[in-house]
Amino acid sequence: MNVQVRGRNVEVSDALKDYIGKRLKKLDKYIDILGDAQVTLTVERGLHRIEVTIPVNGMILRGEESTGDMFTSTDLVVEKLEKQIEKYKTRLLRRGGRGAESYRQAAAVPGGGEAAEEESPSVVRTKRFAIKPMAVEEAILQMNLLGHSFFVFSNAETEQVNVVYRRKDGNYGLIEPEF
């Protein structure tokens, strides 16, 4: 796995880069098909935030942590990613789909047995609704009126299904499909 580290409002020292690379390389022991890791370091108002994105077999592992120290943030985000990998392997094993056999051996890694015993989340409700074409601003208004954190709609400009969502910082995000 290659690790690409970039900093926003922070100088990335070689020692920090080496530490992050060393910690993220430990994830290889859990799963061997990790893609290149994209790491973004940010310092805002005294908080040291690290965001890590790693593609894995069509899925994306993503972790974000903020503390007063970048090294502590790195340790916490690696722990979070380890938990995500365990969930990913457990789902593959339960599903029994493609690639599941190669992960049966990976489940023998310490900690793999515990995750396999947990109950996996299940779909408890299915909701159907008509999607009408609307502008992004109208979708945001509709989402706020419903009191939801996201809203699925047909974008009047692109004629594609989009999702608008409320971000942690109070702004909004738009998800557009890419074919």
Contacts in CASP RR format, 6 or more apart in sequence:
PFRMAT RR
TARGET T0000
AUTHOR 0000-0000-0000
METHOD contacts of the structure
MODEL  1
MNVQVRGRNVEVSDALKDYIGKRLKKLDKYIDILGDAQVTLTVERGLHRI
EVTIPVNGMILRGEESTGDMFTSTDLVVEKLEKQIEKYKTRLLRRGGRGA
ESYRQAAAVPGGGEAAEEESPSVVRTKRFAIKPMAVEEAILQMNLLGHSF
FVFSNAETEQVNVVYRRKDGNYGLIEPEF
1 24 0 8 1.000
1 25 0 8 1.000
1 27 0 8 1.000
1 28 0 8 1.000
1 34 0 8 1.000
1 35 0 8 1.000
1 36 0 8 1.000
1 37 0 8 1.000
1 54 0 8 1.000
2 35 0 8 1.000
2 36 0 8 1.000
2 37 0 8 1.000
3 20 0 8 1.000
3 21 0 8 1.000
3 24 0 8 1.000
3 25 0 8 1.000
3 36 0 8 1.000
3 37 0 8 1.000
3 39 0 8 1.000
4 36 0 8 1.000
4 37 0 8 1.000
4 38 0 8 1.000
4 39 0 8 1.000
5 12 0 8 1.000
5 16 0 8 1.000
5 17 0 8 1.000
5 20 0 8 1.000
5 21 0 8 1.000
5 39 0 8 1.000
5 41 0 8 1.000
6 12 0 8 1.000
6 39 0 8 1.000
6 40 0 8 1.000
6 41 0 8 1.000
7 40 0 8 1.000
7 41 0 8 1.000
7 42 0 8 1.000
8 40 0 8 1.000
8 41 0 8 1.000
8 42 0 8 1.000
8 43 0 8 1.000
9 42 0 8 1.000
9 43 0 8 1.000
9 44 0 8 1.000
10 41 0 8 1.000
10 42 0 8 1.000
10 43 0 8 1.000
10 48 0 8 1.000
10 70 0 8 1.000
12 41 0 8 1.000
16 41 0 8 1.000
16 70 0 8 1.000
16 71 0 8 1.000
19 71 0 8 1.000
19 74 0 8 1.000
20 39 0 8 1.000
20 50 0 8 1.000
20 74 0 8 1.000
21 37 0 8 1.000
23 74 0 8 1.000
23 75 0 8 1.000
23 78 0 8 1.000
24 37 0 8 1.000
24 39 0 8 1.000
24 52 0 8 1.000
24 54 0 8 1.000
24 78 0 8 1.000
24 81 0 8 1.000
26 78 0 8 1.000
27 34 0 8 1.000
27 54 0 8 1.000
27 78 0 8 1.000
27 81 0 8 1.000
27 82 0 8 1.000
27 85 0 8 1.000
28 34 0 8 1.000
29 109 0 8 1.000
30 82 0 8 1.000
30 85 0 8 1.000
30 86 0 8 1.000
30 89 0 8 1.000
30 106 0 8 1.000
30 109 0 8 1.000
31 56 0 8 1.000
31 85 0 8 1.000
31 88 0 8 1.000
31 89 0 8 1.000
31 103 0 8 1.000
31 106 0 8 1.000
32 106 0 8 1.000
33 56 0 8 1.000
33 57 0 8 1.000
34 54 0 8 1.000
34 55 0 8 1.000
34 56 0 8 1.000
34 61 0 8 1.000
35 54 0 8 1.000
35 55 0 8 1.000
35 56 0 8 1.000
36 54 0 8 1.000
36 55 0 8 1.000
37 52 0 8 1.000
37 53 0 8 1.000
37 54 0 8 1.000
38 52 0 8 1.000
38 53 0 8 1.000
38 54 0 8 1.000
39 50 0 8 1.000
39 51 0 8 1.000
39 52 0 8 1.000
40 50 0 8 1.000
40 51 0 8 1.000
41 48 0 8 1.000
41 49 0 8 1.000
41 50 0 8 1.000
41 70 0 8 1.000
42 48 0 8 1.000
42 49 0 8 1.000
42 50 0 8 1.000
42 51 0 8 1.000
43 49 0 8 1.000
43 70 0 8 1.000
46 68 0 8 1.000
47 66 0 8 1.000
47 67 0 8 1.000
47 68 0 8 1.000
48 66 0 8 1.000
48 67 0 8 1.000
48 68 0 8 1.000
48 69 0 8 1.000
48 70 0 8 1.000
48 72 0 8 1.000
48 73 0 8 1.000
49 64 0 8 1.000
49 65 0 8 1.000
49 66 0 8 1.000
49 73 0 8 1.000
50 64 0 8 1.000
50 65 0 8 1.000
50 66 0 8 1.000
50 70 0 8 1.000
50 73 0 8 1.000
50 74 0 8 1.000
50 77 0 8 1.000
51 62 0 8 1.000
51 63 0 8 1.000
51 64 0 8 1.000
51 77 0 8 1.000
52 61 0 8 1.000
52 62 0 8 1.000
52 63 0 8 1.000
52 64 0 8 1.000
52 77 0 8 1.000
52 81 0 8 1.000
53 60 0 8 1.000
53 61 0 8 1.000
53 62 0 8 1.000
53 63 0 8 1.000
54 60 0 8 1.000
54 61 0 8 1.000
54 62 0 8 1.000
54 81 0 8 1.000
55 61 0 8 1.000
56 85 0 8 1.000
56 88 0 8 1.000
59 88 0 8 1.000
61 81 0 8 1.000
61 84 0 8 1.000
61 85 0 8 1.000
61 88 0 8 1.000
63 77 0 8 1.000
63 80 0 8 1.000
63 81 0 8 1.000
63 84 0 8 1.000
64 77 0 8 1.000
65 73 0 8 1.000
65 74 0 8 1.000
65 76 0 8 1.000
65 77 0 8 1.000
65 80 0 8 1.000
66 73 0 8 1.000
67 73 0 8 1.000
67 76 0 8 1.000
86 111 0 8 1.000
86 112 0 8 1.000
86 115 0 8 1.000
87 115 0 8 1.000
89 103 0 8 1.000
89 106 0 8 1.000
89 107 0 8 1.000
89 112 0 8 1.000
89 115 0 8 1.000
90 107 0 8 1.000
90 112 0 8 1.000
90 115 0 8 1.000
90 116 0 8 1.000
90 118 0 8 1.000
90 120 0 8 1.000
91 120 0 8 1.000
92 99 0 8 1.000
92 100 0 8 1.000
92 103 0 8 1.000
93 100 0 8 1.000
93 103 0 8 1.000
93 104 0 8 1.000
93 107 0 8 1.000
93 116 0 8 1.000
94 120 0 8 1.000
107 113 0 8 1.000
107 116 0 8 1.000
131 152 0 8 1.000
131 153 0 8 1.000
131 154 0 8 1.000
131 161 0 8 1.000
132 153 0 8 1.000
132 154 0 8 1.000
133 153 0 8 1.000
133 154 0 8 1.000
133 155 0 8 1.000
133 156 0 8 1.000
133 159 0 8 1.000
134 142 0 8 1.000
134 153 0 8 1.000
134 154 0 8 1.000
134 155 0 8 1.000
134 156 0 8 1.000
135 155 0 8 1.000
135 156 0 8 1.000
135 157 0 8 1.000
136 155 0 8 1.000
136 162 0 8 1.000
136 164 0 8 1.000
136 174 0 8 1.000
138 153 0 8 1.000
139 151 0 8 1.000
139 153 0 8 1.000
139 155 0 8 1.000
139 162 0 8 1.000
139 164 0 8 1.000
140 151 0 8 1.000
140 164 0 8 1.000
140 172 0 8 1.000
142 151 0 8 1.000
142 153 0 8 1.000
143 149 0 8 1.000
143 150 0 8 1.000
143 151 0 8 1.000
143 164 0 8 1.000
143 165 0 8 1.000
143 166 0 8 1.000
149 165 0 8 1.000
149 166 0 8 1.000
150 163 0 8 1.000
150 164 0 8 1.000
150 165 0 8 1.000
150 166 0 8 1.000
151 163 0 8 1.000
151 164 0 8 1.000
151 165 0 8 1.000
152 161 0 8 1.000
152 162 0 8 1.000
152 163 0 8 1.000
153 161 0 8 1.000
153 162 0 8 1.000
153 163 0 8 1.000
153 164 0 8 1.000
154 160 0 8 1.000
154 161 0 8 1.000
154 162 0 8 1.000
155 161 0 8 1.000
155 162 0 8 1.000
155 176 0 8 1.000
158 176 0 8 1.000
160 176 0 8 1.000
160 177 0 8 1.000
161 177 0 8 1.000
162 174 0 8 1.000
162 175 0 8 1.000
162 176 0 8 1.000
162 177 0 8 1.000
163 174 0 8 1.000
163 175 0 8 1.000
164 172 0 8 1.000
164 173 0 8 1.000
164 174 0 8 1.000
164 175 0 8 1.000
165 172 0 8 1.000
165 173 0 8 1.000
165 175 0 8 1.000
166 172 0 8 1.000
166 173 0 8 1.000
167 173 0 8 1.000
END
